[in-house]
Amino acid sequence: GAVVSQHPSWVICKSGTSVKIECRSLDFQATTMFWYRQFPKQSLMLMATSNEGSKATYEQGVEKDKFLINHASLTLSTLTVTSAHPEDSSFYICSARLTSTDTQYFGPGTRLTVL
Amino acid sequence: GESVGLHLPTLSVQEGDNSIINCAYSNSASDYFIWYKQESGKGPQFIIDIRSNMDKRQGQRVTVLLNKTVKHLSLQIAATQPGDSAVYFCAENIGDSGNKLVFGAGTILRVKS
């Protein structure tokens, strides 16, 4: 149980284009999902908290207009990286919080490479 | 700011031995702690958790110990296997911050056959 999927698993795009990443909780409903970014050999850094039916809460230093988050249902949150640039290349990981235990279960991650 | 940190960035153990990964935390408001395992190119995988009203919790081959007095958390892996090789992160759930997780820096566990 508590499986989270992400799509795509990797994406390569040109600078200036937008990329959408989907995060789905497959066997449970999640009112809260989280988006993290991880650079090589570093820990996970929380970007934003995605709340179903309301606006996302962004961490300090994360541009909300650049990283658009939509949490339209209890099983799906999307992260759109707008006007991507090479410095946005990273490993993006989402998690979904199981309300009954507060445990966050993570997706497999999406490797974004911006050329 | 407050953070979660790890004492040992890399731990090498012989297959079959026990492994102990340590973690220090500094936020007294943390009420829930989780250990995750991350293999290369994958997302973190839940291993075991413990709440602040407990000091020990056991799973299959893993045990988590919590010492609130010194704000210390440890993960013990019994009979370490090659498949245990990964990066291990401790994370603290700060209850009064919207249940956000703060991750430690990570410890690389290498299992030698």
Chai-1 contact restraints between the chains, C-beta under 6 A:
chainA,res_idxA,chainB,res_idxB,connection_type,confidence,min_distance_angstrom,max_distance_angstrom,comment,restraint_id
A,S43,B,F103,contact,1.0,0.0,6.0,A-B,restraint_1
A,S43,B,A105,contact,1.0,0.0,6.0,A-B,restraint_2
A,S43,B,G106,contact,1.0,0.0,6.0,A-B,restraint_3
A,L44,B,F103,contact,1.0,0.0,6.0,A-B,restraint_4
A,I93,B,G43,contact,1.0,0.0,6.0,A-B,restraint_5
A,D102,B,Y32,contact,1.0,0.0,6.0,A-B,restraint_6
A,D102,B,N99,contact,1.0,0.0,6.0,A-B,restraint_7
A,Q104,B,L101,contact,1.0,0.0,6.0,A-B,restraint_8
A,F106,B,G43,contact,1.0,0.0,6.0,A-B,restraint_9
A,F106,B,P44,contact,1.0,0.0,6.0,A-B,restraint_10
A,G107,B,G43,contact,1.0,0.0,6.0,A-B,restraint_11
A,P108,B,K42,contact,1.0,0.0,6.0,A-B,restraint_12
A,P108,B,G43,contact,1.0,0.0,6.0,A-B,restraint_13
A,G109,B,G43,contact,1.0,0.0,6.0,A-B,restraint_14
